[in-house]
Amino acid sequence: MKLTLHYIRNHLSMFLLSTFFLTMEAMADLFQPAFMSMIVDRGIQNANVEQILFYGACMLGIAMMGAVCVVMRNRFASRVSQSIGKELRHDMYHNVQLLSIP
């Protein structure tokens, strides 16, 4: 874990951004059932088309926000993982070059 934290520390901003977008994606997914229940409880039960359309538009906006967060999370997470992998390979190659030849 100590080794991993050393490499993550070098890319902390992108790591935190990917974690932020992951959190936002999860929140968007968790809000969808709440808005669906509002549509059923307030819109359909009262036969109020305006509330149905309003909460439907809210759900659509949340879904679009979630989709943007998925794209951004994938972008930042892949950049962080590729950068950490590159640094690990570089350090491993450097250490292998320091070994003595028998």
C-alpha positions as CSV (number, residue, x, y, z in Angstrom):
1,M,0.0,0.0,0.0
2,K,2.9,2.3,0.8
3,L,4.3,1.8,-2.7
4,T,0.9,2.6,-4.3
5,L,0.4,5.7,-2.3
6,H,3.8,7.0,-3.5
7,Y,2.6,6.8,-7.1
8,I,-0.9,8.1,-6.4
9,R,0.6,11.1,-4.6
10,N,2.3,12.1,-7.9
11,H,-1.0,12.2,-9.6
12,L,-3.2,13.3,-6.7
13,S,-5.3,15.9,-8.6
14,M,-6.4,13.6,-11.3
15,F,-7.0,10.8,-8.8
16,L,-9.2,13.1,-6.7
17,L,-11.0,14.3,-9.8
18,S,-11.8,10.7,-10.9
19,T,-13.0,9.9,-7.4
20,F,-15.2,13.0,-7.4
21,F,-16.8,12.1,-10.7
22,L,-17.3,8.5,-9.4
23,T,-19.1,9.9,-6.4
24,M,-21.3,12.2,-8.7
25,E,-22.1,9.3,-10.9
26,A,-23.2,7.2,-7.9
27,M,-25.3,10.0,-6.6
28,A,-27.0,10.5,-10.0
29,D,-27.8,6.8,-10.1
30,L,-29.2,6.9,-6.6
31,F,-31.4,9.9,-7.2
32,Q,-33.3,8.3,-10.1
33,P,-35.6,6.1,-8.0
34,A,-36.4,9.0,-5.7
35,F,-37.6,11.1,-8.6
36,M,-39.5,8.1,-10.0
37,S,-41.3,7.8,-6.7
38,M,-42.1,11.5,-6.8
39,I,-43.6,11.1,-10.2
40,V,-45.8,8.2,-9.0
41,D,-46.7,9.8,-5.6
42,R,-47.3,13.4,-6.6
43,G,-47.9,13.3,-10.4
44,I,-49.8,10.1,-11.2
45,Q,-51.7,9.9,-8.0
46,N,-53.0,13.5,-8.3
47,A,-53.3,13.2,-12.1
48,N,-51.0,16.3,-12.4
49,V,-49.3,16.2,-15.8
50,E,-47.2,19.3,-15.0
51,Q,-45.6,17.6,-12.1
52,I,-45.0,14.4,-14.1
53,L,-43.3,16.4,-16.8
54,F,-41.3,18.5,-14.3
55,Y,-40.0,15.4,-12.4
56,G,-39.4,13.6,-15.7
57,A,-37.3,16.6,-16.9
58,C,-35.4,16.5,-13.6
59,M,-34.7,12.8,-14.1
60,L,-33.5,13.4,-17.7
61,G,-31.2,16.2,-16.4
62,I,-29.8,13.9,-13.7
63,A,-29.3,11.1,-16.2
64,M,-27.4,13.4,-18.5
65,M,-25.3,14.7,-15.6
66,G,-24.5,11.1,-14.7
67,A,-23.5,10.3,-18.3
68,V,-21.1,13.3,-18.3
69,C,-19.7,12.1,-15.0
70,V,-19.1,8.6,-16.4
71,V,-17.2,10.0,-19.3
72,M,-15.1,12.3,-17.2
73,R,-14.4,9.5,-14.6
74,N,-13.3,7.1,-17.3
75,R,-11.0,9.8,-18.8
76,F,-9.3,10.7,-15.6
77,A,-9.1,7.2,-14.2
78,S,-7.5,5.9,-17.4
79,R,-5.0,8.7,-17.5
80,V,-4.0,8.1,-13.8
81,S,-3.7,4.3,-14.3
82,Q,-1.7,4.6,-17.4
83,S,0.6,7.2,-15.8
84,I,1.1,5.1,-12.7
85,G,1.8,2.0,-14.9
86,K,4.3,4.0,-16.9
87,E,6.2,5.1,-13.8
88,L,6.1,1.6,-12.3
89,R,7.6,0.2,-15.5
90,H,10.3,2.9,-15.6
91,D,11.3,2.4,-11.9
92,M,11.3,-1.4,-12.3
93,Y,13.5,-1.2,-15.4
94,H,15.9,1.2,-13.6
95,N,16.1,-1.2,-10.6
96,V,16.8,-4.2,-12.9
97,Q,19.6,-2.3,-14.6
98,L,21.3,-1.8,-11.2
99,L,21.5,-5.6,-10.6
100,S,24.9,-7.2,-11.0
101,I,25.6,-9.6,-13.7
102,P,26.7,-13.0,-12.2
